[in-house]
Each structure stands twice: as C-alpha cells, then as structure tokens.
C-alpha cells in the first residue's frame, strides 16, 4: 500500500510555493511603500495612500500620513492593491511551506509488509493477508491482475500502428514505443489503447497500467503533436474530461507532451515510472 504519489504531489506543491515566494519577493521590491486606505466621505468612496513618516510622531496620529488618490493616481492605487495581495499571499505561502516541510519530514507511507518485517521474532509467521482482509480494505484476488482487453475492443485506425516496441507490440509513434519499452524494463504490466468509459464518453488512453505495490490503476496519455492548434485543443478537452471524472494528473493520470520545440524526454519518462509506478 505504498503511496509515493502523495509525497510527490506535496513535494511538487512545496517547490511551486517556494518559487512563488521568490517571485513575489522580487515583485514587491518594485512596489511603493505604505498601503491603500478606503474611506467613505459624504457618502462617496475615497482612496488614500497611507504611509508612515520618519521623525517624531504627532499626539493624534503618530507618524502616519494619508494622501488622497485622485483618478489620475490610478496606477499608484493598482500598485498598492498588488502590494496588499502579495503581502497576504506571502503569509499564506509561508504557512503552507512550513506545514509541507513538517509533513515531508514526518510522514511515512503505510506498508503492511514493512511493519510485518519489523515485528518481534514470535510474530514473524503472522499471516499479513488475513490481517489486511480483516480491515475490509484488502482487495480480492481478482483485483491483483490488470484487466484484460475486451474481445470486442477493436483497435481503431490500425493502419497507424507502424512502430514496434522491444516486445513486438505495434504502437503509433516512436515516443509511445519508448514509453512501452521503459514500462517493460521496469516490470510494469500495461494494456495499450484499452477502452475507458467515463460518463457518456469512451476514451482510449495510450497505456493502462497497474502499480504492483498497491494495485492502483494508472492511465498514461502522451500528447505528441502539441504544436498543432486543433490537436492542442482536443488534448485540453480530453484532459478536462479526465479531471472531471476524478482522474487527476500525477495521481492516477500521467500526461506527457511533445511539440516542435520540446521533444520526448525518455530519461524524464523513466523517472516518472520509477516515482509513480514502481
């Protein structure tokens, strides 16, 4: 029941949050000092640039200073609004990063085999399967195997299957051939273009796979023509449908992309397989 995908998602989110902090810290340096203040004056909304002045504070307002912002000061008003947003965002991001670091330092995925191996000697012959069956969460033996392709699941556009994998499977592109070969090398069983019905739509993910550690199904879509506008649009719609039906990227859905500018990266694909499927 190892679930490294959770750790990977939190690690990715932490890295994103840290990048946002770095970006916002650079942006805020170029924004004006002080803050934006809003007041109602004789029933009308007015905005003021609120600052702290150096020197001695007055008895009434300390070192505060407010300057009215007219319509001509719209750029200053927007800059102060941006600053207020960034200040709030930095607080939020800092809290998230702290929580994520704490989680990553303490969380350890539940693995019944690992727990069994660390039991004292008198318990070494414990039947782990029986224990997991008692929880009601252990799947039946039928779930141990990847679903078979239905006999009526005919291959569409078979004339496009022109590339061979290392095991002789015919696929549509060199990149798909590389993905299949990498899956074979890592001992991951898969089905190619097996039908998947989601709501009223039937899709054929390039690869349907089952992670050996917890028998969780994954789907891999390789979008290899992202420079083509119509293909790009179809790819986006397909991803939206997957997400709509609960197949979230890097949870149960792997999506890789290729365009005229960005070619397929086999090393990156191998890292994905080792991180999510091994």
C-alpha positions in Angstrom: 0.0 0.0 0.0 2.9 2.4 -0.6 1.6 5.7 -1.9 4.6 7.7 -3.0 2.3 9.8 -5.3 1.0 11.7 -2.2 4.6 12.6 -1.2 5.4 13.6 -4.8 2.4 15.9 -5.0 3.2 17.6 -1.7 6.8 17.9 -2.7 5.8 19.4 -6.1 3.4 21.9 -4.3 6.1 22.9 -1.9 8.6 23.6 -4.7 5.9 25.6 -6.5 5.1 27.6 -3.3 8.8 28.3 -2.9 9.1 29.6 -6.5 6.1 31.8 -5.9 7.6 33.2 -2.7 10.8 34.0 -4.6 8.9 35.6 -7.5 6.7 37.7 -5.1 9.7 38.9 -3.1 11.2 40.2 -6.2 8.0 41.9 -7.3 7.3 43.6 -4.0 10.6 45.4 -4.1 9.4 47.5 -7.1 6.1 48.5 -5.5 5.6 51.7 -3.5 5.8 51.9 0.3 2.8 52.2 2.5 -0.7 50.8 2.0 -4.1 51.6 0.5 -6.8 53.0 2.7 -10.5 53.4 1.8 -12.9 55.8 3.4 -16.5 57.0 2.9 -16.6 60.8 2.7 -20.1 62.4 2.4 -21.4 59.1 1.0 -18.6 58.8 -1.6 -15.8 56.2 -1.7 -12.4 57.7 -1.5 -8.9 56.1 -1.5 -5.8 57.3 0.3 -2.2 56.4 0.2 -1.4 55.6 3.8 2.3 55.9 4.8 4.5 56.2 7.9 6.6 59.3 8.1 10.1 59.4 9.6 10.6 61.6 12.6 8.6 62.4 15.7 5.0 61.1 15.9 2.2 63.6 16.5 0.0 63.2 19.5 -3.0 62.4 17.4 -1.8 60.1 14.6 1.7 59.2 15.4 3.9 59.1 12.3 1.0 58.3 9.9 0.3 60.2 6.7 -2.6 59.9 4.3 -2.6 61.3 0.8 -5.8 61.4 -1.2 -5.7 59.5 -4.5 -7.5 61.1 -7.4 -8.4 59.4 -10.7 -5.0 60.4 -12.0 -3.4 58.2 -9.3 -5.0 55.0 -10.7 -1.5 53.5 -11.3 -0.5 54.1 -7.7 -3.7 52.7 -6.4 -3.3 49.5 -8.5 0.3 49.2 -7.3 -0.8 49.4 -3.7 -3.5 46.8 -4.4 -0.9 44.5 -5.9 1.3 45.0 -2.8 -1.6 44.2 -0.4 -2.3 41.0 -2.4 1.4 39.9 -2.4 1.8 40.5 1.3 -1.2 38.3 2.0 0.0 35.7 -0.4 3.4 35.6 1.2 1.9 34.9 4.6 -0.3 32.1 3.1 2.6 30.5 1.2 5.0 30.7 4.2 2.4 28.8 6.3 1.9 26.2 3.6 5.7 25.7 3.1 6.2 25.2 6.9 3.3 22.7 7.0 4.6 20.8 3.9 8.1 20.6 5.3 6.8 19.2 8.6 4.7 16.7 6.8 7.5 15.5 4.5 9.9 15.1 7.5 7.4 13.0 9.4 5.1 11.2 7.0 5.9 7.6 6.1 3.5 5.7 3.8 1.8 2.7 5.3 3.3 -0.5 4.1 2.0 -3.7 5.8 5.0 -5.7 4.6 7.5 -3.3 6.2 5.5 -3.4 9.5 5.5 -7.2 9.4 9.2 -7.3 8.8 9.8 -5.2 12.0 7.7 -7.3 14.3 9.4 -9.3 17.1 10.5 -12.8 16.3 7.5 -14.6 17.9 5.3 -12.8 15.3 7.3 -13.4 12.2 4.9 -16.1 10.9 1.9 -13.8 11.0 -0.4 -14.1 8.0 -0.4 -10.5 6.7 -3.1 -11.2 4.1 -5.5 -12.4 6.8 -4.8 -9.2 8.8 -5.5 -7.0 5.8 -8.6 -8.9 5.0 -10.0 -8.1 8.4 -9.8 -4.4 7.6 -12.3 -4.8 4.7 -9.9 -2.7 2.6 -7.9 -5.5 1.1 -9.0 -6.2 -2.5 -10.0 -9.6 -3.7 -7.6 -11.7 -5.7 -9.3 -10.6 -8.9 -8.0 -7.1 -8.4 -4.4 -8.3 -8.3 -4.4 -8.5 -12.1 -4.6 -5.8 -14.7 -8.0 -6.0 -16.5 -7.9 -7.9 -19.8 -8.7 -6.1 -23.1 -12.3 -6.9 -24.1 -12.6 -9.2 -27.1 -14.9 -6.6 -28.8 -12.4 -3.8 -28.1 -11.3 -3.4 -31.6 -8.2 -1.4 -32.5 -9.1 1.9 -34.2 -7.1 3.1 -37.2 -4.9 0.1 -37.2 -3.0 1.4 -40.2 -1.4 3.9 -37.9 0.3 1.2 -35.8 3.7 1.4 -37.5 6.2 1.4 -34.7 7.4 -1.6 -32.7 8.2 -1.9 -29.0 11.0 -4.0 -27.6 8.4 -6.8 -27.2 7.0 -6.5 -30.7 3.8 -4.5 -29.8 2.7 -2.2 -32.6 2.1 1.4 -31.5 1.5 4.7 -33.2 4.7 6.7 -32.5 8.3 6.4 -31.6 7.6 8.1 -28.3 4.9 5.6 -27.4 7.4 2.8 -28.4 9.9 4.3 -25.9 7.3 4.5 -23.2 6.3 0.9 -23.7 9.9 -0.2 -23.6 10.5 1.7 -20.4 7.5 0.1 -18.8 8.7 -3.3 -19.9 12.2 -2.6 -18.5 10.7 -1.5 -15.1 8.4 -4.6 -15.0 5.2 -2.6 -15.2 2.3 -4.6 -16.9 0.2 -2.5 -19.2 -2.6 -2.5 -21.9 -2.3 -0.4 -25.0 -5.3 1.7 -26.1 -7.7 -0.2 -23.9 -11.2 1.4 -23.8 -12.1 3.5 -20.8 -15.7 4.8 -20.4 -16.1 8.0 -18.4 -19.7 9.2 -18.3 -21.0 9.4 -21.8 -17.6 9.3 -23.4 -15.3 6.4 -24.3 -11.5 7.1 -24.3 -8.5 5.0 -25.2 -5.6 6.1 -23.0 -2.3 5.2 -24.6 -1.4 3.0 -21.7 -3.4 1.5 -18.8 -1.2 0.3 -16.0 -1.4 -1.2 -12.5 1.1 -0.2 -9.9 2.4 -3.5 -8.3 2.7 -2.1 -4.8 -0.9 -1.4 -4.2 -2.7 -2.5 -7.5 -3.8 1.1 -8.2 -4.7 1.7 -11.8 -2.9 4.5 -13.7 -3.5 5.9 -17.2 -0.8 7.4 -19.4 -1.6 9.8 -22.2 1.2 11.0 -24.4 0.3 14.1 -26.4 2.8 14.2 -29.2 1.6 17.0 -31.5 1.1 19.9 -29.2 2.3 22.4 -31.9 -0.8 21.6 -33.9 -3.6 24.0 -32.8 -6.5 21.7 -33.3 -4.7 18.8 -31.7 -3.7 21.1 -28.8 -7.4 22.0 -28.3 -8.5 18.3 -28.4 -5.8 17.4 -25.9 -7.0 20.1 -23.5 -10.6 18.9 -23.7 -9.6 15.3 -23.1 -7.6 16.3 -20.0 -10.6 18.3 -18.7 -12.8 15.2 -19.1 -10.3 13.0 -17.2 -10.1 15.5 -14.4 -13.9 16.0 -14.4 -14.2 12.2 -13.7 -11.6 12.1 -10.9 -8.5 11.1 -12.9 -6.1 13.7 -11.5 -2.7 14.4 -13.1 0.1 12.6 -11.1 -2.5 10.8 -9.0 -4.0 8.3 -11.5 -3.2 10.1 -14.7 0.2 10.6 -16.3 0.4 13.1 -19.1 3.4 13.8 -21.2 3.7 16.3 -24.0 5.7 16.8 -27.2 5.9 19.7 -29.6 8.1 21.1 -32.3 10.1 22.9 -29.6 10.1 20.2 -27.0 10.9 16.6 -27.9 10.2 13.5 -25.9 12.5 13.0 -22.9 13.0 9.3 -22.3 15.0 10.0 -19.1 12.2 12.0 -17.6 9.7 9.3 -18.6 11.8 6.7 -16.8 11.9 8.9 -13.7 8.1 9.2 -13.8 7.8 5.4 -14.0 10.1 4.9 -11.1 8.4 7.6 -8.9 4.8 6.8 -9.6 4.6 3.1 -10.8 7.4 1.2 -9.1 
